């Protein structure tokens, strides 16, 4: 199914194919409806929502991510909440019908281990939203893989370098699911990433390997943060530009590095931080933040009937119901956007990069003189 969203507030169109996952948006349209070629800064409602349906990690005691050399940014070994209620998830989905195109199911643990996993996927589709998710694959079964094939656009398996990683990939591929690998890229893993890209050493049949820049959030170590001056960063991006039998993707956090190191990538295929511009995160407790990496909740808004907003900086009248649209239009989210609008004002590439991550400036792979750190 293909459908088009017309954003009347910011004057652009978005087209989305629910079968292939194809997504495109026009530039800002002029009064005659012609594309000006100027990218819209934001949408009037998020196009993708990262929904944290898991409040606790089922494998927390065994520490699968830690064993794989990855620090859980949701602090899954230290924190535990109830999983998101189906009713709350349905409330979110109803608000998004015809406005949001994709849900990325996540949270603290594997979404496929949610007690009502199939219901969450079905509710998404019932509201014209394509569900995707990332899993360690540890608890994936043939039955769950078939459910994914019925409802999901794609499933990503975290690169945990274990037998269950390969088993999960094979289960998903056998069920006909578009399967990606999510690879966390930090100081400890970049040498392996370069070698595997150089040798095309990833499982046959995957659609893509998507590299996610390590962030010092939750249990993520500050010592594993890559630096722009590290010669391995340029070597990695050189491998990214080479042809491969699988797709190679980068998260938006990596865009400054791609801009500084790559010469052959089509810049139109890249986008910088979309937090509070085209995407947001909603946790199992219905707290909405611009990005799931706002672990401390500096920009958090409580959805539903709770009245506390963002460290008490702003408040609303008791008795109101805070919706996704209310949170999106809030002063709190606008404050976050302003960090992107005002970053690196003297840089010629500001419009492409927007200064990179507003939350963790130390991860921005840029050492240009025009770079400015943000709070």
FILO-924755 format. One record per residue (C-alpha): residue number from 1; residue in three letters; x, y, z. Coordinates in pm, 1 decimal. Example, Ala and Ser with C-alpha at 12.3 -4.5 7.8 and 13.67 -1.06 7.14 Angstrom:
residues 2
- i aa c1 c2 c3
- 1 ALA 1230.0 -450.0 780.0
- 2 SER 1367.0 -106.0 714.0
This chain:
residues 375
- i aa c1 c2 c3
- 1 UNK 0.0 0.0 0.0
- 2 UNK 125.2 344.7 -88.2
- 3 UNK 3.3 665.5 66.9
- 4 UNK 94.5 1031.6 75.9
- 5 UNK 96.0 1261.9 377.6
- 6 UNK 47.2 1631.1 305.7
- 7 UNK 202.2 1854.1 570.2
- 8 UNK -0.3 2173.6 544.6
- 9 UNK 188.1 2353.5 820.5
- 10 UNK 534.4 2313.7 667.1
- 11 UNK 425.4 2275.2 302.6
- 12 UNK 575.1 1946.6 185.3
- 13 UNK 462.8 1597.3 87.8
- 14 UNK 575.7 1258.2 215.9
- 15 UNK 522.3 934.0 25.2
- 16 UNK 548.6 595.3 196.4
- 17 UNK 514.9 237.4 70.7
- 18 UNK 402.7 4.0 348.8
- 19 UNK 524.7 -304.2 161.3
- 20 UNK 875.0 -201.1 55.8
- 21 UNK 945.3 59.5 325.1
- 22 UNK 1018.8 317.2 56.6
- 23 UNK 1004.2 666.3 204.1
- 24 UNK 1059.3 1002.0 42.2
- 25 UNK 969.1 1359.8 106.8
- 26 UNK 968.4 1662.0 -116.8
- 27 UNK 1132.7 1990.5 -50.1
- 28 UNK 922.2 2281.4 69.1
- 29 UNK 654.3 2358.7 -191.8
- 30 UNK 596.0 2711.8 -315.6
- 31 UNK 256.1 2874.5 -361.7
- 32 UNK 216.2 2698.2 -698.5
- 33 UNK 295.6 2358.9 -546.2
- 34 UNK 642.0 2338.0 -701.7
- 35 UNK 932.8 2181.8 -514.7
- 36 UNK 1176.9 2454.9 -410.2
- 37 UNK 1453.1 2203.6 -334.8
- 38 UNK 1480.5 2338.4 19.4
- 39 UNK 1450.1 2060.5 277.5
- 40 UNK 1184.4 2112.5 544.6
- 41 UNK 1339.6 2145.1 889.3
- 42 UNK 1066.1 1944.1 1058.4
- 43 UNK 723.4 1787.9 1025.4
- 44 UNK 405.7 1884.9 1207.3
- 45 UNK 390.2 1531.9 1357.6
- 46 UNK 660.1 1263.1 1392.1
- 47 UNK 693.0 1031.8 1091.3
- 48 UNK 875.2 765.0 1291.9
- 49 UNK 830.2 689.0 1658.8
- 50 UNK 1067.8 472.4 1859.0
- 51 UNK 824.1 301.6 2096.8
- 52 UNK 987.6 148.7 2401.8
- 53 UNK 747.6 -139.6 2459.7
- 54 UNK 991.2 -323.9 2687.5
- 55 UNK 1048.2 -192.9 3037.7
- 56 UNK 1285.3 -464.9 3153.6
- 57 UNK 1541.7 -694.6 2997.7
- 58 UNK 1455.4 -1065.8 3015.9
- 59 UNK 1826.0 -1146.8 2987.4
- 60 UNK 1946.7 -882.0 3230.3
- 61 UNK 2115.0 -1119.1 3473.3
- 62 UNK 2305.9 -1293.6 3195.4
- 63 UNK 2403.6 -958.0 3045.6
- 64 UNK 2397.1 -1057.5 2678.0
- 65 UNK 2491.6 -708.8 2561.7
- 66 UNK 2775.8 -687.4 2813.3
- 67 UNK 2907.0 -1026.3 2703.8
- 68 UNK 2903.4 -892.0 2347.6
- 69 UNK 3109.1 -590.3 2455.2
- 70 UNK 2816.0 -349.5 2428.9
- 71 UNK 2691.4 -131.6 2713.5
- 72 UNK 2311.0 -114.8 2720.5
- 73 UNK 2216.8 249.9 2671.4
- 74 UNK 1884.0 177.3 2846.7
- 75 UNK 2069.9 45.2 3154.7
- 76 UNK 1896.3 -290.4 3122.1
- 77 UNK 2116.9 -449.8 3390.9
- 78 UNK 2032.2 -179.5 3643.8
- 79 UNK 1676.7 -61.2 3578.1
- 80 UNK 1343.4 -237.0 3547.8
- 81 UNK 992.6 -115.5 3469.3
- 82 UNK 674.3 -292.9 3363.3
- 83 UNK 640.7 -347.6 2991.1
- 84 UNK 412.2 -110.2 2802.5
- 85 UNK 43.5 -198.5 2833.1
- 86 UNK -136.2 -300.1 2516.7
- 87 UNK -397.9 -33.5 2589.9
- 88 UNK -131.8 236.9 2608.3
- 89 UNK 24.6 112.3 2285.9
- 90 UNK -314.1 118.9 2112.2
- 91 UNK -370.3 474.2 2240.2
- 92 UNK -39.8 578.5 2082.8
- 93 UNK -117.8 401.5 1754.6
- 94 UNK -463.8 559.8 1720.1
- 95 UNK -310.8 906.2 1743.4
- 96 UNK -64.6 818.2 1468.4
- 97 UNK -293.3 675.4 1199.8
- 98 UNK -244.1 865.7 874.6
- 99 UNK 26.9 1083.3 1030.3
- 100 UNK 314.6 852.9 1132.5
- 101 UNK 449.7 589.2 894.7
- 102 UNK 667.5 362.6 1112.1
- 103 UNK 712.7 237.5 1465.4
- 104 UNK 1055.9 116.4 1575.4
- 105 UNK 973.4 -109.9 1868.3
- 106 UNK 1238.6 -111.9 2135.2
- 107 UNK 1293.8 -36.0 2500.2
- 108 UNK 1482.2 -222.6 2770.4
- 109 UNK 1507.7 -573.8 2622.5
- 110 UNK 1397.7 -767.5 2315.0
- 111 UNK 1058.5 -650.8 2181.9
- 112 UNK 981.4 -1002.9 2055.4
- 113 UNK 974.7 -1113.5 2420.7
- 114 UNK 687.5 -877.3 2508.1
- 115 UNK 399.0 -1083.2 2645.3
- 116 UNK 164.9 -937.7 2381.1
- 117 UNK 413.0 -905.9 2096.4
- 118 UNK 179.3 -1015.3 1815.4
- 119 UNK -94.7 -782.0 1941.8
- 120 UNK 145.6 -486.6 1922.9
- 121 UNK 234.5 -568.5 1561.7
- 122 UNK -129.7 -619.2 1464.4
- 123 UNK -236.8 -291.8 1626.1
- 124 UNK 36.5 -112.1 1433.0
- 125 UNK -83.2 -249.2 1099.8
- 126 UNK -447.6 -181.1 1188.3
- 127 UNK -350.1 185.0 1215.0
- 128 UNK -152.3 189.1 884.3
- 129 UNK 182.5 190.8 1064.7
- 130 UNK 468.0 -40.7 969.8
- 131 UNK 636.3 -197.4 1275.0
- 132 UNK 1009.5 -272.1 1279.9
- 133 UNK 1231.9 -372.7 1569.9
- 134 UNK 1579.4 -476.1 1681.9
- 135 UNK 1644.6 -793.8 1877.4
- 136 UNK 1936.1 -984.8 2023.2
- 137 UNK 1767.4 -1291.2 1875.1
- 138 UNK 1828.5 -1492.4 2192.9
- 139 UNK 1462.8 -1586.0 2245.0
- 140 UNK 1352.2 -1582.6 1883.1
- 141 UNK 1159.2 -1892.1 1771.7
- 142 UNK 1032.7 -2013.8 1431.6
- 143 UNK 682.1 -1913.4 1541.8
- 144 UNK 793.6 -1560.0 1626.2
- 145 UNK 978.5 -1535.5 1294.6
- 146 UNK 653.9 -1621.4 1112.6
- 147 UNK 471.8 -1349.7 1306.3
- 148 UNK 742.3 -1103.6 1200.2
- 149 UNK 695.1 -1207.0 837.4
- 150 UNK 321.7 -1140.1 867.4
- 151 UNK 346.5 -791.1 1012.9
- 152 UNK 695.4 -636.4 1012.8
- 153 UNK 863.6 -424.3 750.4
- 154 UNK 1209.9 -534.4 864.2
- 155 UNK 1383.7 -684.5 1165.6
- 156 UNK 1737.4 -603.1 1277.0
- 157 UNK 1950.2 -847.0 1474.5
- 158 UNK 2212.0 -694.3 1703.2
- 159 UNK 2562.8 -808.4 1613.5
- 160 UNK 2642.2 -996.6 1936.6
- 161 UNK 2889.5 -1237.3 1771.9
- 162 UNK 2720.7 -1544.7 1918.0
- 163 UNK 2558.7 -1864.7 1797.6
- 164 UNK 2215.1 -1721.9 1874.7
- 165 UNK 2294.7 -1422.2 1651.7
- 166 UNK 2343.8 -1647.1 1350.1
- 167 UNK 2047.0 -1866.3 1446.0
- 168 UNK 1813.0 -1567.3 1465.2
- 169 UNK 1930.5 -1432.4 1130.1
- 170 UNK 1870.5 -1772.4 969.3
- 171 UNK 1524.8 -1804.9 1127.0
- 172 UNK 1417.4 -1464.5 999.1
- 173 UNK 1558.3 -1520.1 650.9
- 174 UNK 1389.0 -1860.9 629.5
- 175 UNK 1057.2 -1694.8 717.1
- 176 UNK 1103.7 -1438.7 441.4
- 177 UNK 1168.1 -1140.3 667.9
- 178 UNK 1379.7 -850.2 545.2
- 179 UNK 1668.7 -888.0 786.7
- 180 UNK 1936.9 -636.9 880.5
- 181 UNK 2229.3 -640.2 1121.3
- 182 UNK 2275.5 -358.1 1371.7
- 183 UNK 2643.0 -312.1 1454.7
- 184 UNK 2750.4 -78.8 1737.4
- 185 UNK 3060.8 108.6 1625.2
- 186 UNK 3306.1 216.4 1894.8
- 187 UNK 3676.0 203.8 1971.5
- 188 UNK 3652.2 -162.4 2066.4
- 189 UNK 3469.5 -271.4 1750.0
- 190 UNK 3592.2 -49.5 1465.2
- 191 UNK 3885.9 -273.9 1370.9
- 192 UNK 3649.9 -568.6 1330.0
- 193 UNK 3406.9 -352.7 1130.9
- 194 UNK 3681.0 -249.1 887.2
- 195 UNK 3799.4 -607.9 843.6
- 196 UNK 3448.2 -746.3 793.6
- 197 UNK 3358.5 -479.5 538.4
- 198 UNK 3685.6 -535.7 357.6
- 199 UNK 3614.4 -910.0 335.1
- 200 UNK 3234.8 -877.4 293.2
- 201 UNK 3225.5 -1098.5 599.8
- 202 UNK 2860.9 -1082.5 704.9
- 203 UNK 2596.4 -1356.1 671.1
- 204 UNK 2459.6 -1424.1 323.5
- 205 UNK 2105.8 -1305.3 258.1
- 206 UNK 2094.1 -1003.6 486.3
- 207 UNK 1956.7 -683.8 339.6
- 208 UNK 2201.3 -448.0 509.7
- 209 UNK 2445.2 -385.3 790.3
- 210 UNK 2356.8 -65.1 973.7
- 211 UNK 2633.0 88.2 1185.9
- 212 UNK 2518.6 262.3 1503.3
- 213 UNK 2765.6 498.9 1664.0
- 214 UNK 2847.4 410.6 2024.9
- 215 UNK 2711.1 664.6 2271.7
- 216 UNK 2817.5 712.2 2635.1
- 217 UNK 2462.2 671.7 2762.6
- 218 UNK 2331.7 433.2 3026.0
- 219 UNK 2593.1 160.5 3060.7
- 220 UNK 2777.5 282.2 2751.5
- 221 UNK 3137.6 366.9 2838.7
- 222 UNK 3289.2 708.1 2773.4
- 223 UNK 3619.4 536.0 2693.6
- 224 UNK 3466.8 362.2 2390.1
- 225 UNK 3367.6 687.7 2215.6
- 226 UNK 3536.2 726.4 1876.5
- 227 UNK 3722.5 1047.9 1800.9
- 228 UNK 3737.5 1231.3 1469.9
- 229 UNK 4118.1 1229.5 1484.9
- 230 UNK 4136.3 849.6 1505.2
- 231 UNK 4280.3 734.3 1167.1
- 232 UNK 4059.0 426.2 1183.9
- 233 UNK 3752.8 648.1 1137.3
- 234 UNK 3863.9 751.7 787.9
- 235 UNK 3958.6 389.4 710.7
- 236 UNK 3610.5 276.0 816.2
- 237 UNK 3431.3 527.7 595.2
- 238 UNK 3655.5 431.8 304.2
- 239 UNK 3518.7 78.3 340.1
- 240 UNK 3162.3 209.4 365.9
- 241 UNK 3202.1 367.5 22.1
- 242 UNK 3311.6 42.4 -141.4
- 243 UNK 3051.4 -179.0 -315.2
- 244 UNK 2925.6 -472.3 -109.0
- 245 UNK 2682.3 -759.2 -171.4
- 246 UNK 2466.9 -614.5 107.3
- 247 UNK 2355.3 -262.9 184.6
- 248 UNK 2556.9 -51.3 425.6
- 249 UNK 2371.3 196.8 641.9
- 250 UNK 2468.7 457.0 899.5
- 251 UNK 2265.7 609.1 1178.1
- 252 UNK 2211.4 984.4 1172.2
- 253 UNK 2466.8 1023.2 1452.8
- 254 UNK 2739.1 916.5 1207.6
- 255 UNK 2658.7 1180.1 945.2
- 256 UNK 2930.7 1431.1 1047.8
- 257 UNK 3188.6 1156.2 998.1
- 258 UNK 3048.5 1067.4 656.9
- 259 UNK 3052.8 1433.0 550.3
- 260 UNK 3415.1 1472.6 657.0
- 261 UNK 3551.0 1141.3 525.8
- 262 UNK 3346.8 1031.3 225.9
- 263 UNK 3380.0 1156.7 -129.6
- 264 UNK 3146.2 928.4 -324.2
- 265 UNK 2832.2 905.2 -111.7
- 266 UNK 2527.4 1084.5 -250.5
- 267 UNK 2457.1 1349.0 12.4
- 268 UNK 2087.7 1333.0 -77.1
- 269 UNK 2084.1 981.6 71.1
- 270 UNK 2197.4 1108.6 411.8
- 271 UNK 2007.2 1287.7 682.6
- 272 UNK 2122.7 1432.7 1008.8
- 273 UNK 1963.2 1409.3 1352.8
- 274 UNK 1586.1 1376.3 1308.8
- 275 UNK 1503.3 1391.9 1679.7
- 276 UNK 1213.6 1631.5 1745.3
- 277 UNK 1213.9 1707.4 1372.7
- 278 UNK 1077.8 1386.3 1219.2
- 279 UNK 1107.1 1133.0 1502.8
- 280 UNK 1078.8 1087.8 1879.1
- 281 UNK 1084.1 823.3 2151.7
- 282 UNK 802.9 711.4 2381.9
- 283 UNK 898.2 486.7 2672.2
- 284 UNK 695.5 215.2 2846.2
- 285 UNK 595.8 472.7 3110.0
- 286 UNK 463.0 701.9 2831.1
- 287 UNK 739.6 955.8 2874.4
- 288 UNK 808.8 1115.6 2536.9
- 289 UNK 1154.0 1249.7 2451.5
- 290 UNK 1308.4 1374.7 2125.9
- 291 UNK 1547.8 1077.2 2126.8
- 292 UNK 1583.7 750.3 2318.7
- 293 UNK 1936.5 858.4 2414.3
- 294 UNK 1795.2 1129.7 2641.0
- 295 UNK 1842.4 880.9 2924.2
- 296 UNK 1823.6 1147.0 3195.1
- 297 UNK 1494.1 1283.7 3064.1
- 298 UNK 1613.1 1642.1 3026.6
- 299 UNK 1362.8 1689.9 2744.3
- 300 UNK 1097.2 1446.2 2866.6
- 301 UNK 725.0 1505.3 2854.3
- 302 UNK 476.9 1280.9 3033.8
- 303 UNK 199.7 1174.8 2800.1
- 304 UNK -146.3 1089.9 2926.6
- 305 UNK -293.3 1246.5 3238.4
- 306 UNK 29.5 1316.1 3432.1
- 307 UNK 109.8 1682.8 3450.8
- 308 UNK 489.1 1695.8 3501.5
- 309 UNK 688.5 1819.2 3203.5
- 310 UNK 1066.6 1832.5 3156.9
- 311 UNK 1226.0 1898.1 3496.3
- 312 UNK 938.8 2125.2 3592.3
- 313 UNK 1042.7 2397.6 3347.6
- 314 UNK 699.3 2403.3 3190.6
- 315 UNK 358.7 2299.8 3322.0
- 316 UNK 6.5 2250.6 3196.8
- 317 UNK -329.3 2277.1 3369.6
- 318 UNK -432.3 1984.1 3590.9
- 319 UNK -687.9 1760.2 3426.9
- 320 UNK -552.5 1794.8 3075.2
- 321 UNK -450.0 1492.4 2867.8
- 322 UNK -108.7 1533.7 2707.9
- 323 UNK -113.5 1385.2 2357.7
- 324 UNK 172.0 1315.7 2117.1
- 325 UNK 77.7 1626.4 1920.0
- 326 UNK 86.5 1835.5 2240.0
- 327 UNK 431.2 1704.2 2326.0
- 328 UNK 555.2 1759.7 1972.1
- 329 UNK 440.8 2123.1 1980.8
- 330 UNK 566.4 2186.7 2335.6
- 331 UNK 824.0 2444.2 2440.9
- 332 UNK 1039.5 2157.3 2565.7
- 333 UNK 1070.8 2000.7 2219.9
- 334 UNK 1117.9 2343.5 2064.2
- 335 UNK 1406.3 2407.4 2303.3
- 336 UNK 1569.4 2086.7 2177.8
- 337 UNK 1518.4 2191.8 1814.9
- 338 UNK 1680.2 2526.3 1881.1
- 339 UNK 2006.2 2350.5 1972.0
- 340 UNK 2006.5 2215.9 1616.7
- 341 UNK 1904.2 2545.9 1458.8
- 342 UNK 2181.8 2744.2 1627.1
- 343 UNK 2472.0 2494.8 1615.2
- 344 UNK 2792.7 2572.2 1422.8
- 345 UNK 2666.8 2897.9 1267.1
- 346 UNK 2993.2 2962.1 1079.0
- 347 UNK 3017.5 2620.7 912.2
- 348 UNK 2943.8 2597.9 540.0
- 349 UNK 2795.7 2251.1 593.0
- 350 UNK 2566.0 2350.8 878.1
- 351 UNK 2248.6 2281.4 678.9
- 352 UNK 2362.3 1924.5 608.3
- 353 UNK 2477.8 1843.4 960.3
- 354 UNK 2300.1 2077.2 1206.7
- 355 UNK 2597.0 2025.4 1437.9
- 356 UNK 2531.2 1656.2 1496.9
- 357 UNK 2402.8 1512.4 1824.3
- 358 UNK 2255.3 1779.3 2056.9
- 359 UNK 2275.5 1545.3 2356.5
- 360 UNK 2632.0 1410.7 2341.1
- 361 UNK 2864.3 1652.0 2156.2
- 362 UNK 3164.1 1426.3 2224.6
- 363 UNK 3037.1 1167.8 1972.4
- 364 UNK 3028.4 1414.4 1681.5
- 365 UNK 3295.5 1297.9 1435.0
- 366 UNK 3410.6 1644.6 1336.5
- 367 UNK 3714.6 1854.9 1425.6
- 368 UNK 3643.6 2151.9 1200.2
- 369 UNK 3723.4 2490.8 1347.6
- 370 UNK 3363.5 2597.8 1297.2
- 371 UNK 3234.6 2318.6 1521.5
- 372 UNK 3061.3 2429.2 1838.7
- 373 UNK 2977.8 2204.6 2132.1
- 374 UNK 2622.5 2209.0 2258.7
- 375 UNK 2497.6 2150.8 2614.6
